[in-house]
Amino acid sequence: MTTPASLCVGYLRLRLSDDDRSEQHHVVTMATFAEREGFTLSLLFVETRWQRALALNALTAYCQSHGIRNVIVPTAEHLNQLPTLADFSKGTLEQDIGGRVWFAASADPVLPAPPGAVKDGER
């Protein structure tokens, strides 16, 4: 018998520059990550106003009342644009839900170097 996947929720903060295509990309990234890591993405909380935290507060309350211990976020930048504050927000959320915040994608993806490029003094 297989065990059911753990439920998780997602959190996404839309930026002024985000359009429908980038929003869909974030959702697909989180859903793919959830499936790969063995989670079932049950609900997505979307922050539509950059300076607010209404969706994040609702997510926290939902997780606490439903025993959800895993939250997936596209990147740390969705918690806060400043890395130190993003780390603080991640730790606070993890403490509040008694679980873990997962980042589905790196904020700074490593792009392949062009042929013949030198990396860290090596060829």
Contacts in CASP RR format, 6 or more apart in sequence:
PFRMAT RR
TARGET T0000
AUTHOR 0000-0000-0000
METHOD contacts of the structure
MODEL  1
MTTPASLCVGYLRLRLSDDDRSEQHHVVTMATFAEREGFTLSLLFVETRW
QRALALNALTAYCQSHGIRNVIVPTAEHLNQLPTLADFSKGTLEQDIGGR
VWFAASADPVLPAPPGAVKDGER
4 40 0 8 1.000
5 38 0 8 1.000
5 39 0 8 1.000
5 40 0 8 1.000
6 38 0 8 1.000
6 39 0 8 1.000
6 40 0 8 1.000
6 69 0 8 1.000
6 70 0 8 1.000
7 39 0 8 1.000
7 40 0 8 1.000
7 42 0 8 1.000
7 66 0 8 1.000
7 68 0 8 1.000
7 70 0 8 1.000
8 34 0 8 1.000
8 39 0 8 1.000
8 40 0 8 1.000
8 41 0 8 1.000
8 42 0 8 1.000
8 68 0 8 1.000
8 70 0 8 1.000
8 71 0 8 1.000
8 72 0 8 1.000
8 102 0 8 1.000
9 41 0 8 1.000
9 42 0 8 1.000
9 43 0 8 1.000
9 44 0 8 1.000
9 45 0 8 1.000
9 59 0 8 1.000
9 62 0 8 1.000
9 63 0 8 1.000
9 68 0 8 1.000
9 70 0 8 1.000
9 71 0 8 1.000
9 72 0 8 1.000
10 30 0 8 1.000
10 41 0 8 1.000
10 43 0 8 1.000
10 44 0 8 1.000
10 45 0 8 1.000
10 59 0 8 1.000
10 71 0 8 1.000
10 72 0 8 1.000
10 73 0 8 1.000
11 44 0 8 1.000
11 45 0 8 1.000
11 46 0 8 1.000
11 47 0 8 1.000
11 55 0 8 1.000
11 56 0 8 1.000
11 59 0 8 1.000
11 71 0 8 1.000
11 72 0 8 1.000
11 73 0 8 1.000
11 78 0 8 1.000
11 79 0 8 1.000
12 23 0 8 1.000
12 26 0 8 1.000
12 27 0 8 1.000
12 30 0 8 1.000
12 44 0 8 1.000
12 45 0 8 1.000
12 46 0 8 1.000
12 47 0 8 1.000
12 73 0 8 1.000
12 74 0 8 1.000
12 78 0 8 1.000
13 46 0 8 1.000
13 47 0 8 1.000
13 50 0 8 1.000
13 55 0 8 1.000
13 78 0 8 1.000
13 79 0 8 1.000
14 23 0 8 1.000
14 46 0 8 1.000
14 47 0 8 1.000
14 48 0 8 1.000
14 50 0 8 1.000
15 50 0 8 1.000
16 50 0 8 1.000
18 26 0 8 1.000
23 46 0 8 1.000
26 74 0 8 1.000
26 78 0 8 1.000
27 44 0 8 1.000
29 74 0 8 1.000
29 104 0 8 1.000
29 105 0 8 1.000
30 41 0 8 1.000
30 44 0 8 1.000
30 72 0 8 1.000
30 73 0 8 1.000
30 74 0 8 1.000
30 104 0 8 1.000
31 41 0 8 1.000
32 104 0 8 1.000
33 72 0 8 1.000
33 102 0 8 1.000
33 104 0 8 1.000
33 105 0 8 1.000
34 40 0 8 1.000
34 41 0 8 1.000
34 72 0 8 1.000
34 104 0 8 1.000
35 41 0 8 1.000
37 102 0 8 1.000
39 70 0 8 1.000
39 72 0 8 1.000
41 72 0 8 1.000
42 68 0 8 1.000
43 62 0 8 1.000
45 55 0 8 1.000
45 56 0 8 1.000
45 58 0 8 1.000
45 59 0 8 1.000
45 62 0 8 1.000
46 55 0 8 1.000
47 53 0 8 1.000
47 54 0 8 1.000
47 55 0 8 1.000
47 56 0 8 1.000
47 78 0 8 1.000
48 55 0 8 1.000
56 93 0 8 1.000
59 71 0 8 1.000
60 93 0 8 1.000
60 96 0 8 1.000
60 97 0 8 1.000
62 68 0 8 1.000
63 69 0 8 1.000
63 71 0 8 1.000
63 96 0 8 1.000
63 97 0 8 1.000
64 96 0 8 1.000
64 97 0 8 1.000
67 97 0 8 1.000
68 97 0 8 1.000
69 97 0 8 1.000
69 98 0 8 1.000
69 99 0 8 1.000
69 100 0 8 1.000
70 99 0 8 1.000
70 100 0 8 1.000
70 102 0 8 1.000
71 93 0 8 1.000
71 97 0 8 1.000
71 100 0 8 1.000
71 101 0 8 1.000
71 102 0 8 1.000
72 101 0 8 1.000
72 102 0 8 1.000
72 103 0 8 1.000
72 104 0 8 1.000
73 79 0 8 1.000
73 101 0 8 1.000
73 102 0 8 1.000
73 103 0 8 1.000
73 104 0 8 1.000
74 103 0 8 1.000
74 104 0 8 1.000
74 105 0 8 1.000
75 103 0 8 1.000
75 104 0 8 1.000
75 105 0 8 1.000
75 106 0 8 1.000
75 107 0 8 1.000
76 83 0 8 1.000
76 86 0 8 1.000
76 87 0 8 1.000
76 90 0 8 1.000
76 103 0 8 1.000
76 107 0 8 1.000
77 86 0 8 1.000
77 107 0 8 1.000
79 85 0 8 1.000
79 86 0 8 1.000
79 89 0 8 1.000
79 90 0 8 1.000
79 93 0 8 1.000
79 101 0 8 1.000
80 86 0 8 1.000
80 88 0 8 1.000
80 89 0 8 1.000
90 101 0 8 1.000
91 101 0 8 1.000
93 101 0 8 1.000
94 100 0 8 1.000
94 101 0 8 1.000
113 119 0 8 1.000
116 123 0 8 1.000
END
